[in-house]
Amino acid sequence: MRIRAILALVALASILAPGATGAAASEGGPAAETIVFVRQGDIWTAKADGTGERRLTHMGACGGPALSHDGRQVAFHCRGDKDIYPDTGFGRVYLMDTAGGETKPLRFEGILAAEHPSFSPDGGSLVFVGLSEVKRDGKGEDVQVRATLSVSVGHIPSGKTRTVLRQRNVLLDTGYVYSKPVFSPDGQRILWQQSGSDVSGGFLITDLRGKALFRFPPKGEDPTPWWGARLALDGQTVLCYSPATSEASVDTIYLVDSKTGKPAEVTAGANPAFVRNGTAIVFERWTNRWSDKAASNLWVLEMRPGASPRRIITDASEPAGAMLKK
């Protein structure tokens, strides 16, 4: 399917979603116009047009921000805590209001550390990558760290946890297995990134029991990385990106049809996120990617034929928009 046709279908599906009518659907409310992002290890918020930048945290070493559906809360992880197994690369998940205020650490049953939280459509739970059962073998520089990794859903008020996927005895130096899990707009599926290394791995869509429903790329021997999957309101089209693996390549954003398995190129960029009820995406683009002068800026692209990307925020990465809800 041509990219123009896919863009038109995605925009139409978002605009005509249940409960969305008229101008309110195409423009969206305050939540649809809100983004959060990372700048120099802290979490910031702004409007989807790049105005109104505001710093939320002063902790450093933070990343993986996610917005609740109503845009009122942001969840994220920070990896600087000394009591959260710093040699594993994992940290702690935090919650705070986008209006500012107290930063609340979250704890979930059976989870020692966690990263990449994302809200359920009702805002009551988070799906995240969890770390548990940490083991260390060897001494000094020869120590090897193993742990159980999971895709888990944690209930925010109670801290109760439900494991969707689990892999035990993972050698952390060889990759974290699971990354960047998110709910589908209807809350019935989970999309997650399979990160075998920095230059391989695809994404999967599973049900809430962990049964695989769709895998991309479909062939396991395909080494091309496809990351950061998010499902559009049509329940079929997946927004994702393929990161550059050498100086000769560039980060590229795609839309993948989960019925046919066919990808269509959208634009150059990485870490895309839906905003404005799915009628636009915000994403990052890097300059001097392979040098010590590397820098990332945020861009916005309207999901309609003929639209061109527009830079909105400098020195920023990991954008996230409000959770789409069907």
N, C-alpha and C positions, 0 to 999 in steps of 0.2 A: 504494500500500500504506500502511495506517495506521502511524503511528509506533510504536504499542504492538506491532504485529506484527513490525515490523522490529527493534525492540529485543530482542524475545524470540528472533528468529532469530539475531541476532548473538551474543547470550549463549549460546544453545544450540550454535552452530557452534564457538564458542571452547571451551566446556566439553568438547565431544565430539571435539575435535581429536585426531589420532593421537598416542598416547603420553600422553594426559591422561585420568586416571580418578579417580573419587571425589572426596574432599575436596581432594586436591592440585590437581585441575584448577580447582576453583572458587576456591580460596584463593591458589594459586600459590606458588612458592618465593620465596627472597630477591630474585631479579632482578625478579619480577613485582610486588614491593612496593616497588621502588626507583624514584625519579624524580630527574631533574636539572633545574635551572632557572637563570634569570638574575636576579641582583639587583644593581642599580647597577653593571653592567658586569663582574661576575664570575660564575663558575660555582659553584653550590651543589648539594648533594644532600640528600635527605630520604627518608622513607618515604612511601608513597602516601596515608597518613592524615594527613600533615603533621608528624609527630613526627620527632625526630632530625635537625633541620637542621644542616648542616655546610658551611662554606665550603671550596671546593677551590682556587680561584685568587686571586691578588692582583695581577692584571695590568691590569685595566680594559679597556674597549672590546671585551669578549668577548661572543659570542652564538652562536646556532644549536647548542646542545648536543645530542648524541645518545648514547644508551646502547648498548653491545654487548648481544647476546642474553643473555649470562650475567650482565649487570649489573656486571661487574668493571672495565670501561673506559668512559671518556667521551671523545668527540671533539667539538671545537668550533673556532670561528675567532675570531681576535682581529685587530682592524684598526688597532692603534696602531703597528705596526712601520714605521719610516721607510724601510726598504729594500724595502717590499712595496707600492710604487706607491700611496701614500695618496690621490692625486688620482683614483684609479679607484673608491674605495669598498671595494676588496677588501683582504683581509688574508692571514693564514697559518693553516693548519689545525694544531691541536695534539692530542696524545693524552696522557691520564694515567689512572692507576688511580682508581677511585671511593673506594678506601681512602686516597687521598692520596699524596703523594710528588712525584717529578720530573715536570715538564711537558715533554713531548717535542715539538719542532716536526717536522712531517712535510713531506717534499719528494717530489714526483712528477715523473717525466720529462715535459718539455715544458710544465709548468705553472709560471707565474710567481707566481700567487697564487690563492687559492681560498676558498670560503665554503660554509656549510651542508653539512657532511659528514654522512653517515649510513651505518651499518654494514651489511654483507652479513650474511645469516643465520648464516654460519659464523664471522663476526668477523674474517676475514682480509683484507677489502677495505673500502674506503669509496667511496661514490658522492658526488660533490660537483659544484658549479659551478666550473669552472676558467677562469682568465684567462690568455691568452697573446697574443703578437704585438701588443704595445701600440704605438700610434702617436699622435703629437701634432702637430696642425696649428695654426698661429697662434702668437701671443705674448701674454704677460701675461694680462689678463682675457679676452682673446678666444681663448685656446687651446681647442681641441677635442680630446678624447681618444677614440680609437677602439681597439678590440681585438677579438680572437677570443674568443668565449664558448663554453663547451662544458658538456655533461653528461658527466662522465668517471668511470671506475672506476679507482681506484688500489689496487694491491696493497701492503698496509702493510709487510711485511718487505722487499720488494725495491724499492719505489718505482716499479715499472713501471705504465704507464698505458694504458688502453684507452678511446678516445673513442666514446661512444654517439651523441651529437648535437653538431653544431658549427655556429656561425654566425659568419662572418668580417666584419670591418670594421664592427662595431657601434658606433654613437655612444652612449657610455655615458650621456650626459645624457638620453637618450630612453627609458631602461629597460634592464634587464639581460637580458631575453628568457627566461632560465631561472632558476628559484629553487626551493629546498627539495626536491631530489630524494631519494627514498627507495626502497628495495627492497620488493617484495612479500614476504609471509611465506615463499614458496617460493623466492625469489631469482631467479625467471625473468622478472620484469617490473620496470619502474621507473616510479614515479609522480613527476611533476614539475609545478611550478606555472609557468604562462606569465604572466609579469609585464610586460605592456606599459606599465603605469603604476601609480600608487598606487591607482587607482580602477577598474581594468579587468583583464581576463585571467581565464582559467579554468585547468583542470588537464588533463593527458593521462596516459594509461597507454601505455607503449611496451614492446616486447620489448627484449632486450639488444642488438639491432642498430639500435634507434632507430625501428622500424616502429610507427606509431600503431595502437593497438588500441582505444582508447576516448578520446573527447574530451568534456569538459563545461565549459560548456554546448555542446550539439551545433551550434548555429547561431553562426557567427562574428560576426554583427552584434549578438549579445546582449552589452551592455556590463557586465552584472552580474559582479563579481569572485567567483570561487570558488577558495579557496586552501587550502594545507596538507593536501593529500590523503594519506590513509593507508589501506591495504587491510586489511579484517578477515580473520580466519582462514578465513572461508567462501570467500575468493577472489573474491567478487562485490561485497560491500558496501563502499563508500568513505566514510570519515569525513573531513569537510572543514568549512570555514566560509566565510561570506560577510561580509567586513568592512564596518563602517559607512562610508558615504561622505558623510554629512552629520550635523548635529546632530539631525535628525529621525529617523534610523535607528539601529539597534543592531547590533553584531556578532552573528551567528547561526550556530550549529553545525547541520550537516545530516548525514544519511546518504543517500548516493546509490546506487541500484541500478544497477550497470554493465551489467546485461542489458537493463533497460527504460529506463534514463536518467531515472528518476523520483526526485526528491529528497523527503525527509521531514524536517521541522524537529525538532530534538532539544531545544535550549535556547539561551538567550542566552549568547554567549561567543565566544572566539577561540582559535586555536592549540591545538586538542584533540589529545590523545595517548592511545593505549590503554595501560592498565595492568591488572594482575591477569588476565593471559592473555586480555585482550579483554573481560572482563566488566564493566569500568568505564573511564571516561575522566577524565583530568585536563585542565583548561583554564584560561584566564585570563579575568577580567572586569575591565573598566576602570570607574573612577569619575571624574567630572569630565573626561571624555575630551577635550573640546575647550577646556580651560583650562590655565593654568600650574600648576594643582593636580592634574593628572592622576595617577592611581595605579592600579596593577594588582595584583590578588590572584589566588591560585590556588584553584580549586574542584574537587571530585570529584563524579562522578555515576555511580551504579551503572546498568548497562545492563539494566534490568528495568522492566517496566510499573509505574507508580505511584511510582517513586523520585524524590526531590527533590535538587537540587544542594546541596552542603555546602561552605562555605569552609574551607580547610585551612591556607593560608599567605598572609601579608600581604607587600606590597611585593615582588612576584615576577612574572616573565613567562617566556615561551618554555619551557613544561614539555616534558619528553620522558620516555617510559617505555622499558622494555626492548623490543628488537625482537621482534615476534611471529614465531614459526617454526612452519610447518605440517608 
